[in-house]
Amino acid sequence: ELGFELIEPLRDLFKDEVRLVGEHLGLPEEIVWRHPFPGPGLAVRLVGEITPQRLEKVRQADEILIEEIRAANLYRSTGQVFAVLLPVSSVGVMGDGRSYEANELVVIRAVETADFMTADWVHLPYEVLALISNRIINEVPGINRVAYDISSKPPATIEWE
């Protein structure tokens, strides 16, 4: 029991319709065009065990990704961009030898959509992908590999979990 009557006049609107209302009301562009964030939080962007350390890794990777997408002026043309952390070990190179220290993989997901019911993956420029990958590998501990998800919805969903 909430103790009050909940009134939600926009409850039946889809994301694209809410954005139109926001523009009509004159809300700032950074609010109207902010990418969706999953209701359950960042935990849905972790495949496998949820720990504070893994949440911090995906948060760091996501921050780098969004920074570089904004810097390349691609934020508004993408419907949603985010990082996913997978528990996949991958051999790397440190100095002159192989390294098995990296035990996770970051996947980048970028989609374009009009209504979020269907979505296509975004053809990000190679230069932008290379910059994002290099930054994530160099700045997020325990990551030595970055992959790019090129699945459409359907058959895939936008989020991984």
N, C-alpha and C positions, 0 to 999 in steps of 0.2 A: 504494500500500500504506500503510494507516494505522498499522500496527504494533499494533493492538488491535482487539477485536471491538466493533463499534458496536451498541448495544442501544437500540431505539426502541419501547418498548411502546405509545406513544400515536400512532404514525405513521399509523394508519388512521382516526383520529378526525377529524371535521370541526370547524370553528371553534366551532359552537354546542355540540358535545359536549365540546370542550376547556374551554369556559367552565363547563359544568356540573361537570366534574371540579375545576376551580379553585375554584368556590364550595364544593363538598363538602369540599375540603381547607382551606378557611378563608383562602384567599389574599385580599389586599386588593382592594377593588372596583376601584381605579384600574388594577390589573394585569389582573384578570379581564375587565374591560369595555373595555380599551384597544382602539382601532380598529386594524384590520390596517394594516401598512405593507408596501409592495411589496418583495418579495425583491430585485429588481435595484436598489432604491433610488429616490431622487427622479428619476433620469434618465427613468423611464417617465412622469413627469408633465410632461415637456418634449416638445412636438411640434416637430420640427426639430432644429437643431444643439444639441449639449450643450456648454455652456461654464460655467466657474465663475460668471460674472456672471448667467447665466440660472438656474443652480441657486440662487443667492442670492435672486433675485427670487421664484422659486416657493416657496422656504423661507419668505421673509418673508410672502408672501400666505397660505400655509398656516398659519403661526403666528397671524396675525390672525384667520383663519377659525375655527380651533379655539378661540382665546381667546373670541371672541364667541359661539360655539355653547355653550361651557361657561358663560359668563356668563348666557345665556338659559335655562340648565338643559335643554338639548336634546341634550347629548352622549350620554347613556345611551339615549335613545329613537331615536338614529340608529345604523345599522350601520356606516357609514363616511362620512366627510366629508373632502374634500381640494380643493386648488386645482390647476389645470392651466394651463400657460403656452403660448400659441399665438403663432406668429410672424405676427401679423396687424396691419398698419398701420391706424391709425384717426385720422381728423381730430378735433381737439379745439379748445378755445378757451382762449387765454391773453390776459388783458386784453381788448382790443377786437378782436382778430384771430384768425384761424384758426391752429392750431398743428399741425404734422405731425411733432412730436418723438416721440410715442408710437409705438413700432413693435411692440408686443406687447399681447396681450389675455389677461386672466385669466378662466378659466371655473371656476365653483364647482360641485362635485358633492357631493350629499348623498343617501344612499340608506337605506332601511329594509329589513331582510331578516331572515328567521329562520335561513337556512342558507347564504347567499351563492351558492347555485345560481341563485336568482332574486332580483330586487330591484326595488323601486319607488322612484321619486324622492320625496323628502320635501317636503311642502308647508310650507316654512319661512315664518314670519310676515314680512310685508312690512317691518315695522319692523326686524327682524333683518337681512334682506337689504340694506336701505338702509344700515344701520350698517356692515355688512361691506364693502359696495361703497365707501362714502365713505372708510373707513379704508384700504382697499387703494389706492384712487386717490390719496389724500393721502400715504400712507406708503411706497409702493413706487415707486421711480423708473421713469419710462418707461411707466407704465400710466395710461391715461385712460378705460378701458372695462372693465366686469366683466359677464360673462354667467352665466346659471344654466342648467345642463344638466338638462332634465326628461325624460330618456330612461329607460325601464325596461329591465331585463335579464330575458329577451331582449326585443327583438332586439339591443340594445346590450350591451356588457360594463360592469362597474363601472369598471374602469380604462380610460383612453383608449388606452394603448399596450400 
